[in-house]
Amino acid sequence: MAIYALGDLTPRIHPDAFVHPDATVIGDVVLGAFSSVWPSAVLRGDDGPITIGERTSIQDGVVVHTWEENPTTIGSNVVVGHLAHIEGADIEDNVLLGSTSVLLRRVRVESWALVGAGALVPPGKVVPSGALAVGIPCVIKEGAADRATIIESIDAYVDRVHRYRAGLRRID
C-alpha cells in the first residue's frame, strides 16, 4: 500500500483499519479503527490535517484533500461513496455521501444526513441533520434522509474490512 510521510507529517492508521494496497495516504492523516480506504482512493494531508473516525469507509476513487485554514474531518460511521471529492469539509458521524458527490471548503454535513449521488455541496453550505442534499448545486430536503440506508451501508463496509483483512491476497 502507498502510505507516505511528507516531511514531519506522518499518517496515523489504527491497526484495525484497512487500507487497500492500491490506495494512497499522504501526510497528516488519522484513520480510526475498522475504517477502510479502498482502491484508487487518495487521502492527501499535505496542507492540513485529515481526520477520519471509526467504522468509516472511503470507497474506490475518492479524493480527500484539505486546506491549511480548513481541515477535513470525517466522523465515525460515515460512508463516502465511489469517486466522491471532499476538500476542507466537516462531516459529522452517521452520514452517507453518495457516489461522485463533491463537498467543498467549509461545508458541514450534520449527523444522519445524506448527500445524494452526484450532488455538489458548494462552499460554506450546511446539510442539516436528517436532511437529503441532491442536485448541482444541491437542494436541501429537510427530513428526507433514510437512517436505515445509512446504517445498512455502514455495516456492509465494516463487514468488508474483516473480510478483506482476512482473505485478500495477490495472486500474480
N, C-alpha and C positions, 0 to 999 in steps of 0.2 A: 504494500500500500504506500501511497505517496504522502508522507507526513513530513512537513518541513518546519524547522525553526527558521526565523528571519531575524538575524542579529540576536538580541536577547529575548525575542518573542518566541515562546515555545508552546505548542499545543499541549493541553492537559486533557487526556482522554481517559475516562473511567475504565478500569479493567473489564467491566461487564458490558461496555458499549461494543458496538460492531461497526467497523469501518471497512467497507469493501475494498479489496486490493486495487480497484480501478478508480477509487475516489481520491480527491486531493484535499488535504487540510494543511493550511499555511498560517504560521504566526500565532497571534493571540486569540486562540480558540479554546473554549472549555466545552466538553461534551460529557453529559451526565450518564448515569447507569442505565443500561438497557435501551439507550438511544442508538440510532443507526444512521449511517451515511452510505448511500447506495451508489452503484456505478456511475461514473462521469459527473458526480456532484462535486462542486468546488466550494470550500469554505475558506475565504481569504481574509484573515485578520491581520492585515498589514497597516491600515490607517487607524485602527481602533479595535476594541475587543468584540468578539462574537461569543455569546454565552448561550448554550443550549442545555435545557434541563434534562430531566429523566424521562424515559419512555417516549422520546420524540423521534420521528422518522423524517429524514431529509432524503427524499426519493431521487431517482435517477435523473441526472442532468440539472439538478437545482443549482443555482448560483446564490451564495450568501456572501455579501460584502458589507462594509461598514464605512463610516466616516469618523474622523477624529472627534468631531463635535456631536456625532450621532451614532453611538454604538448600536450594534444589532443584538437584541435579546429575544430569544425564542424560549418560551417556558417549557414546562413539563406536559406530557400527554398532548403533543401537537403533531399533526400530520401535515407535512409540506409536500404537496403533490408534484409529480414529474414536471420538470422544466420550469418550475417557479423561479422567480427572481426576487430576492429580498435585500434591501440596501438601506441601512440606517433606520430600521423599524423596531418597534417593541411589540412582540406577540406574547400575550398572556397565556396561561395554562388552558388546556382543553379546547383547542382551536383546530379547525380543519381549513387548510389553504389549498384550493383546487389546483389542478394541473395548469401550467402556463400562466398562473396569476402573477401579477407584478405589484410589489409593495415598495414604495419609495420612501425617501427620507422623512423622518418624524411621524410616520404612520403609526398608529396604535390600534391593535386588534384586541378587544377585551375578551375575557373568558366566555366560552360556549358560543362564540361567533363562528360563522362560516363564510369564507371568501370563495365565490364560485370560480369554476374553471374559466380561465381566460380573462378574469377581471383585472382592471387596472385601478389600484388604490393610489390616488395622487398624493403628493407631499402634504403632510400635516393632517390628513383625514383620520378620523376616529371611527372604527367599526364597533358599535356598542355591543355589550353582552347580549347574546341571544339573537343578534341580527344576522341577516344574509346580505352580503355585498356582491352585486353582479353588474357586469357591463363595463364599457370603456367610454369615459371614466365611470367608475362604479356608482350605482344607485344603492342606497341602503334600504333594506326592507326589514323594519323592526319586528322582532319576534318570529322571524321565519326560519331560523336555523334549527336543524333537527339534531337534538342531542344523541339520539340512538345512532345516527350515521357517524357522528364524531367518535363515539365510544367504539363502535364496530371497527372503524378504520384504525384507531389507536391500537386496539387489541390485536388486529391482524398483523401489524408491523412489529409489535413486541414478540409475537409468536415467531415471526420470521427471524428475529435476532437469534433466538435459541436454535432454530433450525439451521441457519447458516453458520453459526459458530460451531455447531456440532458436525455438520455434514458437507460444507463447501470444500471442494478440493479441485485443484487444477489438474487436468488430465493430458495436457500436451507438453 
